[in-house]
Amino acid sequence: MPGHYDPLLVALSYVIAVFGGYVALDLAHYSRNGVAGQPLASGLRGETGKGSGDNRRLAGAALALGAGIWSMHFIGMLAYRSDMPIGYDAGLTALSFLLAVGVSGAGLFAVARSRDTNYFRLPIAGTLTGLGIVSMHYVGMAGMRMDMDLSYDVALVAVSVIVAIVASTAALWLAFRTSRPMQRAAGAVLLGLGVVTMHYTGMAAAGMEPVTELSTATIGGADANRAVLPHAATHSGQGIALSSSLLAIMTGAGTLLLLSLAMLSSLLDRRQQAERSAEQEARYRAIVDTAVDPIILIDDHGTVESFNHAAEKTFGYQADEVIGRNVNMLMPEPYRSAHDGYLDRYHRTGERRIVGIGREVMGLRKDGSTFPLDLSVGEWHVGRRRMYTGIMRDITARKAAEEAILRARDEAEAARVEALQARDDAQRADRAKTKFLAAASHDLRQPLQSLFFFAHALSDKLENHPTAPLLASMTDSLNGLRVMLDSLLDVSRLDAGVVKPSVTDFALGPLLDRLAEEYRIRAAESGLTLRHVPTSAWTRSDPALLERILRNLIENAIRYTERGDILVGCLRRRGVLRLAVLDQGIGIPADKTQDIFQEFTQLANPERDRRKGLGLGLAIVRRLAGLLEHGVTVRSTPGRGSGFFLDLPVALPRPIPKPVRIPAELPDAKGLIVVVDDDTIILLSMRAMLEEWGYEVVAAVSADEAIASLLNLGRQPAMIVADYRLREGRTGVEAIRDIYGVCGVRVPAVVLTGDTDPARIAEVQRSGHRLIHKPVSAPMLREILNTAA
């Protein structure tokens, strides 16, 4: 281009380019390597410096570089002296500024965001920065408005592009190679020189040609959108015109001021961060030095960089004896030889054996002794450096305690095995006892059941006969035998877990009144006085099971009291109801108060008098109380009497509806009853009794025989009564099922059994049929038949 340059403005443009480049490189370097200058505390906390503050610094760096480049270009344009007036398109001028900030800033982002400056990323960043400079320049040139046409020398344009890219790449390499400020200054000088060289090379590549008439018309039409910046000191219009030199100086001064403010803000920010870092460093150093566990910091080569006071006490070394040396000096073999190989393998493969996991290792003290310790290792980074924090704990005492625990555990295991063996022996004995009771109960109930049925059949025929009293005495004896067998049955049912409590709220007074009235006569027959205290209290329990407990306790009191009184009552005590049965009997020795709740235990019946029971009453009391979750206790003084106490929950009273009595009417019609029992005597006695009552009876020893009889009759039974144990290993449950299959309908069925085995009881309960234990009395059987009818 024809014309010349103002040397002062050219120098000013170079200064602005260099200063803008330094500010941009310094901010980008600070953003990239902010972590490198952070203290140990920040590294331990995992602060990497890559946050919103770093993004702001990078944005400021891009803005500083773009402003410096654009300002240098604008001042360089103003430094050009020409005889023709030159104006600038506002849109293209603004675009050139945005290109300077955006494209060259992208180059800074590319290199500043990389942890390592490699040979691939650096040329990309330099190319982007150079293209930002070039695009800003030529877009700015395109924004010039004058009465000449611009043309460019392709070779010089290529040279300007190469100069911009090479200078940018070299400047970035110098600036980010190390952390030394002089390196950044050299990079800024080189970058400024590259910008200036590119600018004036690009200006030299531009040529001017006169405008043709067509071009003049075109330019004249575009003058409405241009802003003319005259180079003369005067203006033909109104107002005051600024000279090019003054405008350039004002632009340069403004740019320098903005860049200086940016640099000053960055320096203040670094100072504040340095103060915060120093405070954090002091705080965390105090924490590390006062920690009770050893804490050691090493770099990625295994060199110790920090060794706290706890580590000095644990290993016996002073910190200055360890810092700067390899950490494997604190390890015995084989840990020492494997340590460096482990670090190298971890760096190559990322395979974790200790880092982030922790393990037990052996430590080596200064005196050569070894000791076990827990080691946990954490990894963190300070800039581009990889660091490791090892936190240890001497576990010598814990190991000794673990060994003691292991020995104690082995001893406890041996004791447990012995206890289990004893428990198994006891359980086998208990199962044998239960099996014996079940077998004995079954074998005794079978003939007893036939005696009941025959006795009842005779009682109907021998009414008012002289032998009727003998039959009545025999019936009483049978009832006594039945009561004793029922006690055995109760124990078996409780052991089987087939007794399910039906808990409800009810008034306790009517139950006590009824029992007192019932047992008062029996007590009087024994020369005793039974008194009870009326109560209006309500409780929550199973009325039937609670009645059974009270009956056993009252009968026990009558049985073992020779003279005196028996008192039954209850009182409120600490939110619970305490039922009490007190007597003035023989009493219980203090060392026997728990033995009396065991089966077949009778302290005052060495001759095993049948009238004093079998010794199962209190065993049933203990089991029922446990089932209902009621506490039972006993207090006794030998020779003065005993007291049995039962703790019950308190319930809120509620109105009791008055019962309406409906007279029971026996059905007029009798039905067909199927009886299946393999015992011929029982089968005959039951058939005789049922026919005496007016029923039709099909008596069979097996299900097949019963089915054949039903098919011959062509009728359906009204009810099935089957014994549990039948011939050929079959059961009454199976017989009932087979008869159901022939009848096609499910009729009422009852299973009779003399077996008290808990497993057998549970099996019948699951079948859904009613279970009646032998010997069943005639009134009970009649009631069952009437209910089924």
C-alpha positions in Angstrom: 0.0 0.0 0.0 1.3 3.5 -0.8 2.0 5.6 2.2 4.1 5.5 5.4 3.8 4.6 9.1 4.1 6.7 12.3 7.0 5.0 14.1 5.7 6.0 17.6 2.4 4.4 16.9 4.1 1.3 15.5 6.1 1.0 18.7 2.9 1.6 20.8 1.2 -1.2 18.8 4.1 -3.6 19.6 4.0 -2.7 23.3 0.3 -3.3 23.5 0.7 -6.7 21.7 3.4 -7.8 24.0 1.6 -6.7 27.2 -1.7 -8.2 26.1 0.0 -11.4 25.3 1.7 -11.5 28.7 -1.5 -10.9 30.5 -3.3 -13.6 28.5 -0.5 -16.1 29.0 -0.2 -15.4 32.7 -3.9 -15.8 33.3 -4.1 -19.0 31.2 -1.0 -20.4 33.0 -2.5 -19.5 36.4 -5.7 -21.2 35.5 -3.9 -24.3 34.2 -1.4 -24.7 37.0 -3.3 -23.1 39.9 -3.2 -26.5 41.7 0.5 -26.8 41.3 1.0 -24.0 43.7 -1.6 -25.1 46.1 -0.4 -26.4 49.5 -0.6 -29.9 51.0 -3.9 -29.1 52.7 -5.6 -28.4 49.4 -4.3 -31.5 47.9 -5.4 -33.6 50.9 -8.9 -32.1 50.5 -9.0 -33.1 46.8 -9.1 -29.4 45.6 -7.9 -29.5 42.0 -8.5 -25.8 41.1 -10.7 -26.7 38.1 -13.8 -24.8 38.9 -15.7 -21.7 37.9 -12.8 -19.5 39.0 -10.5 -21.2 36.4 -13.1 -20.7 33.7 -13.3 -17.0 34.5 -9.5 -16.8 34.3 -9.5 -18.5 30.9 -12.2 -16.2 29.7 -10.2 -13.2 30.9 -7.1 -14.5 29.2 -9.0 -14.9 25.9 -10.4 -11.4 26.3 -7.0 -10.0 27.1 -5.4 -11.6 24.1 -8.2 -10.6 21.8 -8.2 -7.0 23.0 -4.4 -6.8 22.7 -4.4 -8.2 19.2 -7.3 -6.1 18.1 -6.0 -2.9 19.7 -2.5 -3.5 18.1 -4.2 -4.0 14.7 -6.3 -0.8 15.1 -3.4 1.3 16.3 -1.3 -0.1 13.4 -4.0 0.9 11.0 -4.0 4.4 12.5 -0.2 4.5 12.2 -0.6 4.2 8.4 -0.3 7.6 6.7 -2.2 8.1 3.4 -3.4 11.0 1.3 -6.9 9.5 0.9 -9.5 9.4 3.6 -10.2 6.0 5.1 -13.3 4.8 7.0 -14.2 1.5 8.7 -17.3 -0.6 8.5 -18.7 -0.9 12.1 -20.0 -4.5 11.6 -16.8 -5.9 10.2 -14.7 -4.1 12.8 -16.8 -5.6 15.6 -16.6 -9.0 13.9 -12.8 -8.7 13.8 -12.7 -8.1 17.5 -14.9 -11.1 18.2 -12.8 -13.3 16.0 -9.7 -12.2 17.9 -11.3 -13.1 21.2 -13.0 -16.3 20.1 -10.5 -18.1 17.8 -7.3 -17.1 19.6 -9.0 -17.7 23.0 -9.9 -21.2 21.8 -6.2 -21.9 21.4 -5.6 -20.8 25.0 -8.4 -23.0 26.2 -6.9 -26.0 24.3 -3.5 -25.7 25.9 -4.6 -24.5 29.3 -7.2 -27.3 29.7 -4.6 -30.0 29.1 -2.7 -31.3 32.1 0.3 -32.2 29.9 1.7 -30.2 27.0 2.1 -32.8 24.3 3.3 -32.6 20.8 -0.2 -33.1 19.4 -2.2 -30.6 21.4 0.3 -27.8 21.3 0.3 -27.4 17.5 -3.5 -27.4 17.5 -3.5 -24.6 20.2 -0.9 -22.6 18.3 -2.7 -23.0 15.0 -6.0 -21.8 16.6 -4.3 -18.8 18.2 -2.5 -17.9 14.9 -5.7 -18.2 12.9 -7.4 -15.9 15.4 -4.7 -13.3 14.8 -4.9 -13.7 11.0 -8.7 -13.7 10.8 -8.9 -10.6 12.9 -6.4 -8.8 10.7 -7.9 -9.6 7.3 -11.5 -9.1 8.5 -10.4 -5.7 9.8 -8.8 -4.9 6.5 -12.0 -5.9 4.7 -13.7 -3.3 6.9 -11.7 -0.4 5.5 -13.8 2.0 3.3 -11.8 4.2 0.9 -11.8 5.2 -2.8 -9.4 2.5 -3.7 -9.8 -1.3 -4.4 -7.6 -3.6 -2.2 -5.7 -6.5 -3.6 -3.3 -8.9 -1.9 -0.1 -10.6 -2.7 -0.7 -14.3 -2.1 2.9 -15.1 -1.1 3.0 -12.3 1.5 -0.4 -13.4 2.8 0.9 -16.9 3.2 4.0 -15.6 5.0 1.8 -13.6 7.4 -0.3 -16.7 8.2 2.8 -18.8 8.8 4.4 -16.1 11.0 1.2 -15.9 13.1 1.0 -19.7 13.6 4.7 -20.3 14.2 5.0 -17.4 16.6 1.8 -18.4 18.5 3.0 -22.1 18.8 6.4 -21.0 20.0 5.0 -18.5 22.5 2.6 -21.1 24.0 5.5 -23.6 24.2 7.6 -21.2 26.1 4.8 -20.0 28.4 3.5 -23.4 29.4 6.8 -25.3 29.5 7.6 -24.3 33.0 6.2 -22.2 35.8 8.9 -19.5 35.7 7.6 -16.0 35.0 10.6 -15.2 32.7 9.5 -18.0 30.4 6.0 -16.4 30.1 7.6 -13.0 29.5 9.7 -14.5 26.7 6.6 -16.1 25.3 4.7 -12.8 25.4 7.6 -11.0 23.6 7.6 -13.7 20.9 3.8 -13.6 20.6 3.7 -9.8 20.4 6.5 -9.9 17.8 4.6 -12.4 15.8 1.4 -10.4 16.0 3.2 -7.2 14.8 5.1 -9.0 12.2 2.0 -10.7 10.8 0.1 -7.3 10.8 2.7 -5.4 8.9 3.4 -8.3 6.6 -0.3 -8.4 5.9 -0.3 -4.6 5.3 2.6 -5.0 2.9 0.6 -7.7 1.1 -2.2 -5.3 0.4 -2.2 -3.3 -2.9 -4.5 -0.4 -4.0 -6.0 0.3 -7.4 -8.1 3.3 -8.5 -11.9 2.8 -8.3 -13.8 2.6 -11.6 -17.1 4.4 -12.2 -19.0 1.2 -11.4 -17.0 0.8 -8.3 -17.6 4.4 -7.4 -21.3 4.0 -7.7 -21.1 0.9 -5.6 -18.9 2.5 -2.9 -21.2 5.6 -2.9 -24.1 3.4 -2.2 -22.3 1.8 0.8 -21.1 5.0 2.3 -24.2 5.3 4.3 -23.0 2.4 6.5 -19.4 3.4 7.1 -17.8 5.5 9.8 -15.1 7.8 8.3 -12.1 8.4 10.5 -10.2 11.2 8.7 -6.5 11.5 8.9 -6.6 15.3 8.6 -6.6 17.5 11.6 -9.8 19.3 10.5 -13.2 18.1 9.4 -15.5 19.7 6.8 -18.5 19.2 9.0 -19.5 20.5 12.3 -17.8 19.5 15.6 -14.3 18.7 16.6 -12.3 16.0 14.7 -9.7 13.8 16.5 -6.4 13.2 14.8 -5.2 9.6 14.0 -2.3 9.9 16.5 -4.5 11.1 19.3 -7.1 8.4 18.6 -4.4 5.7 18.5 -2.8 7.0 21.8 -6.2 7.0 23.5 -7.0 3.5 22.2 -3.6 2.2 23.4 -3.9 3.9 26.7 -7.4 2.5 27.3 -6.2 -1.0 26.3 -3.1 -0.7 28.5 -5.3 0.4 31.4 -7.8 -2.4 31.0 -4.9 -5.0 30.7 -3.2 -3.5 33.8 -6.4 -3.7 35.8 -6.8 -7.3 34.7 -3.3 -8.1 35.7 -3.7 -6.3 39.0 -6.9 -8.2 39.7 -5.1 -11.5 39.0 -2.2 -10.6 41.3 -4.6 -9.6 44.1 -6.6 -12.9 43.6 -3.3 -14.9 43.8 -2.3 -13.1 46.9 -5.6 -13.8 48.6 -5.4 -17.4 47.5 -1.9 -17.6 48.8 -3.0 -16.3 52.2 -6.0 -18.8 52.3 -3.6 -21.5 51.3 -1.2 -20.6 54.0 -4.0 -20.7 56.5 -5.3 -24.0 55.3 -1.7 -25.4 55.2 -1.2 -24.3 58.8 -4.6 -25.8 59.9 -4.1 -29.1 58.1 -0.5 -29.3 59.2 -1.7 -28.9 62.8 -4.2 -31.7 62.2 -1.7 -34.0 60.6 1.0 -33.4 63.3 -1.4 -33.9 66.2 -3.0 -37.0 64.7 -2.6 -40.1 66.9 -2.1 -42.3 63.8 1.0 -42.1 61.6 0.5 -40.2 58.4 3.1 -40.3 55.6 3.0 -38.6 52.2 4.9 -39.9 49.2 5.2 -38.9 45.6 4.7 -41.2 42.6 8.3 -42.4 42.9 7.8 -43.5 46.5 9.8 -40.6 48.0 8.6 -39.4 51.4 7.6 -35.8 51.5 5.8 -35.6 54.9 6.3 -37.6 58.1 4.2 -36.6 61.1 4.9 -36.8 64.8 2.9 -40.0 65.3 5.0 -41.6 62.6 8.2 -40.6 64.4 6.9 -42.2 67.6 5.8 -45.4 65.8 8.9 -46.0 63.6 11.5 -44.4 65.8 12.9 -42.1 63.1 13.0 -38.3 63.1 11.2 -36.7 60.1 14.5 -35.3 58.6 15.8 -38.9 58.6 13.0 -40.1 56.4 11.9 -37.1 54.2 13.6 -37.3 50.8 14.2 -41.1 51.0 12.2 -44.0 49.6 9.3 -45.1 51.8 10.4 -48.8 51.5 13.0 -48.1 54.2 10.0 -48.5 56.6 9.2 -52.0 55.3 10.7 -55.4 56.0 11.1 -58.0 53.3 9.3 -59.0 51.1 7.3 -55.7 51.2 10.4 -53.6 50.6 11.4 -55.3 47.3 7.9 -55.4 46.0 7.0 -51.8 46.8 8.6 -50.0 43.8 7.4 -52.7 41.4 3.9 -52.3 42.7 4.0 -48.5 42.2 5.3 -48.9 38.7 2.7 -51.6 37.8 -0.1 -49.4 39.2 1.1 -46.4 37.1 1.1 -48.6 34.0 -2.0 -50.7 34.5 -4.1 -49.0 37.1 -4.3 -52.3 39.1 -5.1 -51.6 42.7 -3.7 -53.7 45.5 -3.5 -51.1 48.3 -4.5 -47.7 46.9 -8.1 -47.0 47.8 -8.5 -50.5 49.4 -6.3 -50.8 52.4 -4.7 -53.9 53.9 -2.7 -55.3 56.8 1.1 -55.1 56.3 4.3 -55.3 58.4 6.3 -52.2 59.5 10.0 -51.9 60.2 11.2 -49.8 63.1 14.5 -48.0 63.3 15.7 -50.6 65.8 15.0 -53.4 63.3 11.9 -54.8 65.0 8.8 -55.5 63.0 5.1 -54.9 63.9 1.7 -55.4 62.2 -0.2 -52.3 61.1 -3.3 -51.3 59.2 -2.4 -49.3 56.0 -4.9 -47.3 53.9 -3.6 -45.4 51.0 -5.4 -42.5 49.2 -4.4 -41.0 45.8 -4.6 -37.4 44.9 -3.0 -34.9 42.6 -1.3 -31.5 42.9 -1.2 -30.1 39.5 0.4 -32.7 37.3 2.0 -34.5 40.3 0.5 -37.7 41.6 0.7 -38.0 45.4 -0.2 -40.7 47.9 -1.3 -40.4 51.5 -0.7 -43.4 53.8 -2.5 -43.6 57.1 -1.3 -46.3 59.4 -2.2 -47.7 62.8 -0.2 -50.0 65.0 -2.4 -53.0 65.6 0.0 -55.0 67.8 -2.4 -54.8 70.7 -5.4 -55.6 68.5 -3.6 -58.7 67.1 -2.9 -59.9 70.6 -6.6 -59.4 71.5 -7.7 -61.2 68.3 -5.5 -64.2 69.2 -7.0 -64.2 72.6 -10.4 -64.0 71.1 -9.6 -66.9 68.8 -8.5 -69.0 71.6 -11.6 -68.1 73.6 -13.7 -68.8 70.5 -12.2 -72.2 70.1 -12.8 -73.0 73.8 -16.4 -71.6 73.4 -16.9 -73.7 70.3 -15.8 -76.8 72.1 -18.1 -76.0 75.0 -20.9 -75.3 72.5 -20.4 -78.7 70.8 -20.5 -80.3 74.2 -23.6 -78.4 75.1 -25.2 -79.3 71.8 -24.4 -82.9 72.4 -26.0 -82.7 75.8 -29.0 -80.9 74.3 -29.4 -83.5 71.7 -29.2 -86.2 74.3 -31.9 -84.4 76.3 -34.0 -84.0 73.2 -33.7 -87.6 72.4 -34.7 -88.5 75.9 -37.6 -86.1 75.7 -38.7 -87.5 72.4 -38.5 -91.0 73.8 -40.6 -89.9 76.7 -43.1 -88.3 74.5 -43.2 -91.4 72.3 -43.6 -93.7 75.3 -46.5 -91.5 76.6 -48.2 -91.5 73.2 -47.9 -95.3 72.9 -49.0 -95.9 76.5 -51.8 -93.4 76.2 -53.1 -95.1 73.0 -52.9 -98.6 74.3 -54.6 -97.6 77.5 -57.4 -95.6 75.9 -58.5 -98.3 73.5 -59.8 -100.7 76.2 -60.9 -97.8 78.3 -63.0 -96.5 75.4 -64.8 -99.8 75.0 -65.5 -99.9 78.8 -67.1 -96.5 78.6 -69.4 -97.5 75.8 -70.3 -100.8 77.5 -70.9 -99.1 80.9 -73.2 -96.6 79.3 -75.1 -99.2 77.4 -75.5 -101.2 80.7 -76.6 -98.1 82.6 -79.6 -97.6 80.3 -80.6 -101.3 80.7 -79.9 -101.6 84.5 -81.7 -98.5 85.6 -83.2 -99.1 89.1 -81.5 -102.5 89.2 -79.8 -103.6 92.5 -76.4 -103.7 90.7 -76.7 -100.1 89.5 -74.6 -98.7 92.4 -71.8 -101.1 91.4 -72.0 -99.9 87.8 -71.9 -96.3 89.1 -68.8 -97.0 91.1 -67.2 -98.5 88.1 -68.1 -95.5 86.0 -66.5 -93.2 88.7 -63.3 -95.2 88.5 -63.3 -95.0 84.7 -63.8 -91.2 85.0 -60.8 -90.9 87.3 -58.7 -92.9 84.9 -59.9 -90.7 82.0 -58.8 -87.5 84.0 -55.3 -88.9 84.4 -55.0 -89.8 80.7 -56.4 -86.3 79.8 -53.5 -84.7 81.8 -51.0 -86.7 79.7 -52.9 -85.6 76.6 -52.7 -81.9 77.6 -48.9 -82.1 78.0 -48.6 -83.7 74.6 -50.8 -81.1 72.9 -48.9 -78.3 74.4 -45.6 -79.8 73.3 -47.0 -80.3 69.8 -47.9 -76.6 69.6 -51.4 -77.3 68.4 -53.0 -75.3 71.2 -53.7 -71.8 69.8 -54.9 -69.2 72.3 -58.1 -67.2 71.5 -57.3 -64.0 73.3 -60.1 -61.5 74.1 -61.2 -59.0 76.7 -63.5 -60.4 79.4 -64.6 -59.8 83.0 -62.6 -61.7 85.5 -65.3 -61.7 88.3 -67.8 -64.2 86.8 -65.0 -66.7 86.2 -63.7 -66.5 89.8 -67.3 -66.6 91.1 -68.1 -69.8 89.1 -64.9 -71.5 90.1 -65.2 -70.6 93.8 -68.8 -71.9 93.9 -67.8 -75.1 92.2 -64.7 -75.9 94.3 -66.2 -74.6 97.6 -68.2 -77.9 98.0 -65.1 -80.0 97.2 -63.1 -78.0 99.8 -65.7 -78.5 102.4 -65.7 -82.2 101.8 -61.9 -82.1 102.7 -62.6 -80.0 105.8 -61.3 -76.8 104.2 -62.9 -73.3 103.8 -62.5 -71.8 100.3 -63.0 -68.1 100.1 -62.7 -65.7 97.2 -62.6 -61.9 96.8 -65.1 -60.6 94.3 -63.6 -58.3 91.6 -64.9 -56.1 88.8 -61.6 -56.1 86.9 -61.3 -57.0 83.2 -58.3 -58.7 81.6 -57.1 -59.8 78.2 -56.5 -63.5 77.8 -57.9 -66.8 76.7 -60.8 -67.5 79.1 -60.7 -71.3 78.6 -57.0 -71.6 79.0 -57.0 -69.2 82.0 -59.8 -71.3 83.6 -57.7 -74.4 83.1 -54.7 -72.7 84.9 -56.9 -71.6 87.8 -58.5 -75.1 88.1 -55.1 -76.8 88.3 -54.0 -74.3 91.0 -57.1 -74.6 93.1 -57.1 -78.4 92.8 -53.5 -78.4 93.8 -54.3 -76.3 96.9 -57.1 -78.5 98.0 -55.0 -81.6 97.4 -52.1 -80.5 99.6 -53.9 -78.6 102.4 -55.0 -80.7 105.3 -56.7 -78.0 107.3 -57.2 -74.2 107.2 -58.3 -71.9 104.4 -57.9 -71.4 100.7 -58.2 -67.9 99.3 -58.7 -67.0 95.6 -58.7 -63.3 94.4 -56.9 -60.7 92.5 -55.5 -57.2 93.0 -54.1 -54.4 90.9 -50.3 -53.9 91.1 -48.3 -51.5 89.0 -50.6 -51.6 86.0 -51.2 -55.3 86.0 -53.7 -57.7 87.6 -52.2 -60.3 89.9 -54.3 -63.4 90.4 -53.5 -65.3 93.6 -54.3 -68.7 95.0 -53.2 -68.9 98.6 -53.4 -72.0 100.9 -52.3 -73.0 104.4 -51.0 -76.4 103.3 -47.7 -78.2 103.7 -45.6 -75.6 101.8 -42.7 -76.1 99.5 -39.0 -76.0 100.3 -37.1 -73.0 98.8 -34.9 -75.2 96.7 -37.9 -77.0 95.2 -40.0 -74.1 94.0 -38.9 -74.7 90.4 -38.9 -78.5 90.5 -42.6 -78.6 91.1 -43.2 -77.3 87.6 -41.5 -80.4 86.0 -43.6 -83.3 84.8 -44.4 -86.1 87.3 -43.0 -84.1 90.2 -44.9 -84.6 93.5 -43.1 -83.6 96.7 -45.6 -85.0 99.1 -46.7 -88.2 97.3 -43.9 -90.7 97.6 -46.4 -93.5 97.6 -47.8 -92.2 94.2 -51.4 -92.1 95.5 -53.7 -91.9 92.5 -56.0 -89.5 94.3 -53.2 -86.9 94.3 -52.8 -87.0 90.6 -49.8 -87.7 88.3 -47.8 -84.6 89.0 -48.7 -82.9 85.7 -50.9 -80.1 86.9 -48.2 -77.5 87.6 -46.4 -78.5 84.4 -49.5 -77.7 82.5 -49.8 -74.4 84.4 -46.3 -73.4 83.4 -46.8 -74.3 79.7 -50.2 -72.5 79.5 -48.8 -69.4 81.2 -45.9 -69.3 78.8 -48.3 -69.7 75.8 -50.5 -66.8 77.1 -47.4 -64.7 78.0 -48.5 -64.5 81.7 -45.9 -64.5 84.4 -46.3 -67.2 87.1 -44.5 -67.1 90.4 -44.7 -69.0 93.7 -43.9 -68.1 97.3 -44.0 -70.7 100.0 -43.0 -71.4 103.6 -42.8 -75.0 104.6 -45.4 -75.9 107.2 -47.3 -72.6 106.7 -48.6 -72.6 103.2 -48.0 -71.6 99.6 -49.1 -68.8 97.2 -49.2 -69.0 93.4 -49.4 -65.8 91.5 -50.4 -65.1 87.9 -49.8 -61.6 86.3 -52.4 -60.6 83.8 -52.8 -57.5 81.6 -55.5 -55.0 82.5 -58.3 -54.4 80.0 -61.0 -51.7 79.8 -64.5 -52.8 81.0 -67.3 -52.9 78.5 -71.1 -53.6 78.7 -72.0 -57.3 78.9 -75.0 -58.3 76.8 -77.5 -60.5 78.6 -77.6 -64.0 77.1 -80.8 -65.3 75.7 -81.5 -68.9 76.4 -82.9 -71.0 73.6 -84.2 -74.4 74.6 -82.3 -77.2 72.8 -84.5 -79.6 70.9 -83.3 -83.0 69.8 -84.0 -83.8 66.2 -86.8 -86.2 65.6 -85.1 -88.1 62.8 -82.0 -90.1 63.4 -79.4 -90.5 60.6 -77.0 -93.1 59.3 -73.6 -93.1 61.2 -70.5 -94.8 59.7 -68.1 -96.1 62.3 -64.6 -97.3 61.2 -62.4 -98.9 63.9 -60.0 -101.8 63.6 -60.7 -102.7 67.3 -63.6 -105.1 67.2 -64.6 -104.6 70.9 -64.8 -100.8 70.5 -66.7 -101.3 67.2 -69.3 -103.5 68.9 -69.7 -101.3 72.0 -70.1 -98.2 70.0 -72.6 -99.8 67.6 -74.6 -101.1 70.6 -74.7 -97.6 72.2 -75.6 -95.7 68.9 -78.3 -98.2 68.0 -79.6 -97.8 71.6 -79.9 -94.0 70.8 -81.9 -94.7 67.7 -79.2 -94.3 65.0 -78.6 -96.6 62.0 -75.0 -97.7 62.1 -72.6 -99.0 59.5 -69.7 -100.6 61.5 -66.6 -101.5 59.6 -63.0 -102.3 60.3 -61.7 -100.6 57.2 -62.7 -97.9 54.7 -63.2 -100.5 51.9 -65.7 -102.4 54.1 -67.5 -99.2 54.9 -67.7 -98.1 51.3 -69.0 -101.6 50.3 -71.8 -101.4 52.9 -72.8 -97.8 51.8 -72.9 -98.9 48.2 -75.2 -101.9 49.1 -77.5 -99.5 51.1 -77.4 -96.8 48.4 -77.5 -94.1 51.1 -75.3 -91.3 52.2 -74.2 -91.1 55.9 -75.1 -88.2 58.2 -71.7 -88.5 59.9 -68.5 -90.5 59.9 -66.7 -91.6 63.1 -63.2 -93.1 62.4 -60.4 -94.2 64.6 -57.0 -92.7 63.7 -55.0 -95.9 63.6 -56.4 -98.5 61.2 -55.0 -101.7 59.8 -52.3 -101.9 57.1 -50.8 -98.6 58.2 -53.8 -96.6 57.1 -55.3 -93.7 59.1 -58.8 -92.5 59.8 -58.1 -89.3 57.9 -57.5 -91.4 54.8 -60.6 -93.5 55.4 -62.8 -90.3 55.6 -61.2 -89.1 52.4 -62.0 -92.3 50.6 -65.7 -92.3 51.8 -66.0 -88.7 50.7 -64.9 -89.8 47.2 -67.7 -92.3 47.1 -70.4 -90.1 48.6 -69.5 -87.1 46.4 -70.3 -84.7 49.3 -68.4 -83.7 52.5 -70.3 -84.8 55.5 -69.4 -84.1 59.2 -66.5 -86.3 60.4 -64.8 -87.0 63.7 -61.5 -88.7 64.3 -61.1 -90.6 67.5 -57.6 -91.4 68.8 -55.9 -92.5 71.9 -52.5 -91.3 70.5 -50.9 -88.3 72.2 -47.9 -88.1 69.8 -47.6 -84.3 69.0 -47.0 -85.1 65.3 -50.2 -87.2 65.1 -52.2 -84.4 66.8 -50.9 -81.8 64.4 -51.6 -84.0 61.4 -55.3 -84.4 62.3 -55.6 -80.7 63.1 -54.4 -79.9 59.5 -57.0 -82.2 58.0 -59.8 -80.0 59.3 -61.7 -82.8 61.0 -62.7 -82.6 64.6 -60.3 -84.5 66.8 -61.6 -86.3 70.0 -59.3 -88.2 72.3 -60.3 -91.5 73.8 -61.9 -92.3 76.1 -64.8 -90.1 74.9 -67.7 -90.1 77.3 -71.2 -91.0 76.1 -72.7 -87.5 76.8 -69.8 -85.9 74.8 -70.4 -88.2 71.8 -74.2 -87.6 71.9 -73.5 -83.8 72.0 -71.3 -84.2 68.9 -73.9 -86.2 67.0 -76.6 -83.7 67.9 -74.4 -80.8 66.7 -73.7 -82.5 63.4 -77.4 -83.2 62.9 
